[in-house]
C-alpha cells in the first residue's frame, strides 16, 4: 500500500462509498472517486491511479449489478452484447486518444449534456416507465453501435460520466425506464471495467491493498444505491441524474476554461 496517512485512507474510503452509491443509481461515480485518488496519491503515476480506480469501481459495479439482477427483469444477454461492444470501443478510444484533441471535444460533450438535461427537465415522463412498443432488431443493433462502441470510445478518450451516458442512451434507444436502464448499464460497466483492469494489472499499475480496502466501501455504497433506486423508483433516479449531469458540465467546463 502507498505511504499515506490514516486520515487520507478514511477520506478515500468515504469517497469510495459515496462514489459507489452515485454509480449504482445513475452512473458517474468516477467524478468523485478518481479526483479523490488523485488527491490521496499525488506522487503516483497516473496509470497507477487509474488502475486502482478501476480495481475499486469494478467491485461496487458488480455488487450493484447483482442487486439489480435480483429485483429487475433486465435483458442480461443484450447487456453483455453491448458491454462487449463497449469494451472494443474503449480500446479503440484509448488508441486514438493521443491523436485527438480532448480540448476540442469537451465543448461538444458539454453541449450534448446540456441538451440531455433540457430533455429530462422538459419531458417529465422521460424514463418514468418502459414503453409498450416492441423494440426492433434494427434499434437493438443501433444501441449496440451507439451505446456500446460509441460510448465505449468516449470512455477511452475522455472517461467521466460514461455510466451516465449509458443510462441516457439505453433509456432513449431501448425505451427502458430509468431504473432498468441503470441496471443494464451496470452490466455494461462490468465488461468495460474488467477489460481495463486486466490491462492495468498486466502493467503492474494497481495498488491492490488500497484498492481492496476501498472496494469494501464502494461495494457497500453500490448495493445501498441500487436498493434505493429500486425502492424509490424512476423519479428518484431522475433527480440524481440531473445532479450528475450538472456536475459533469461543471467539471468539463473547468477542465476546458478553468
N, C-alpha and C positions, 0 to 999 in steps of 0.2 A: 504494500500500500504506500502511496506517496506520503511524504512527510508534511502532514497538515495538522492543524490544531483540532482539539476536541470540539471547540465551538464551531469551527468550519464544518466538521463532519456532521454535527447536529443540523446546521443550516442546510447542508446538501441533502440530508435525509428528509428534512421537511419539504424542501423543494421537489424532491423525488415523489413524495406522497401527493403534493398538490398537482404536479405535472401528470401523474397517473390518473388523478380524478378528472382533470381537464381533458386528457386524451381519450378517456373512456366515454365521456359524454359526447364530445363533438370533434375530437382531434385537436392538434395544435399544442400538445404538452411540451414539445421541444422548444416553444417560445420561452418557457420558464426553465426547463432542465438544462439546456445547452448553455445559456448565459451563466447559470449558477455554477456549472462545471468550469467554465472559462474563468470565473471569478475565484473559485476554490483551487484551481490548478494553473496558476499564472505562468509557471515555468515549464509546463508540459508541452510536448509537441502537439500541434493542432490535431493531427491524426489520432493521437492517443486520447485526446478529449472526445473526439467524435466516436472513436471505438468504444470508450467507456460509456458514452451516452447511449449508444445502440445496445450495449450489453444490459444496461438498466431498463431501457424502454421496452425491449422485446419481452421482458418478464411481465411487466404491467399490461402490455397489449395482449399477450396470450391469456392472462388471467381474465381480462375484460371480455375477450372473445369467448372464453369458456362460459363465463357468467351469462353473456347474451345468448349463447347457443342453447343453454338450458331452458331459456324462457321465451325465445322467439323462433319462428319457423322460417329462418333465412335459408337462402339457396347457397349451401356451402360449396357445391361444385362450381357454381358460377363465380363465387367469391375467389376460389382458388385459381380459376382461369384468369380472372382479372389480376390477381396477385402475381401470377407468373409473368403476365404481360408487363406489369408494373416493375417487376424485377429486371426484365430485359430493358425496359425504358430507362430505369435509373442507372443501369450500367452504361447505356448509350449517352445519357446526360452527363455522367461523370467523365466520360471520354471526350465529350465536346466542351467541357467546362473551360478548358484552357484557351479555346479559340473564340469564345463568345463573351462579349462584354456584359457582365451582370448589371453594371450601372445603366446600360441601355434597356435591360429587361425589366428592372424594378418598376419604372413608371407604368409599363404595360400591365404588370401584375397588380399594381395598386389600382389602376383603372378598372380591371376586372373585379377586384374585391369591392370597390365602391358600387359597381353595378349590381353585384350579388347582394350587397347589403340593402340596396334600394328595392330589389325584387322581394327580398324576405320581409322588409318593412311594409311595402305597398301591397303585398299579397299575403294577408294573414293566414290564408289556407295553405300556403306552401309547406308541404311535408307534414301537414296535420293528419292525413290519413292516406293509405295506399289507394291507388287508382284501381277501379274495377275493370279497366280496359286491358286486355291481354297485351303483353309486350312481344313485339315481333322479333324474329330472328335477326333481322337487319339492325334493329335497335340494340340488341344484345351485342352484336359484333361492333357496333359504333361505340358502345360503352367500354368494351374491352380495349378498343383502339384509343379512345379519349381518356377514360378513367384509368386505364392500365398503362399503355405506352406513353400517353401524353403527360399525365400527372407523375408517372414514374420518372420520365425525363426531367420534369421540373424538380423532382426530389434530388436527382443527381446534379442539376445545375445550380439550384438555389437552396431548396430544402424547407424553410419554415412554412408551416401550415399545410403540409401535404395531406395530413389526415382530414383537415377541414375541407380542402378541395375535393377529396374523395367523397365525403358525406354529401356535399352540394351536388357533385356530378351524379352520384347514384340516385339522389332524390329527383333530380331533373330528368335524367335519361331513362331510368327504370320505373319512375313514378312510385318510388318507395316512400313510406312515411319516414320521418327523421330518425326515429328510434331504430327501425330496421336498417336504414342506411348506415347508422353508426355501428350497428352490429356487423354488417357486411364489411365496412371499412376496416374494422379491427382485424379480420382475417387477411385482407389485402395487406395491411401493415405488417402482419406477422411474416408474410412472404418476403416483403422488401427488407425488413429489418434483419431477417435471417441471412439473406444474401450479403448484405453489407457487413454484418457482424462476422460472418465467415471470412471475408476478405481482411477485415481489420485484425482478427485473431491470427490469421496466417502471417500477417506482417508483424505480429507481436505488439500491436498498438491498443491493448486493453489493460487497464488496471483492474484485474479480476477481483481482488479483495474488496476494494472500494465499491466496485460495481455490484458485488454480491450483497453488501450491506445496504446500499441504496435501493437495490432491486426489491428487497423485502418491503420497504416503504412504498415503492412505486406500485408493487403488486396490490398492497392493501388499498392504496388510493384508487387504483384502476377498478378493483372489484366493488368498492363503495360507489364510485361514479357510475358504473354500469347498472348497479341496483337502483340508484336514484333515478337514472334515465328511464329505466323500465317502470318504476313506480310512478314517477311524476309525468311521464308522457312527452309527447312531441312539443307541447307548449314550453316546457322547461328547457328542452334541448334547443328550441328556437332562441330563447333568451341567451343561453350560453353561447350559441353560435354567433349571434350578433356581437357579443362582447369579444369573442376571439377574433372575428373578422376585423373589428375596430382596432384591436391590439396589433394585428398583422399589418394594417395600413400604417399605423404609427411607427412600428418597427422598421418597415421597409422605407418609410419616409425619412426616418432618422439616418438610416444607412445611406440613403441617396443624397440627402442635403444637410445632414447634421454635422 
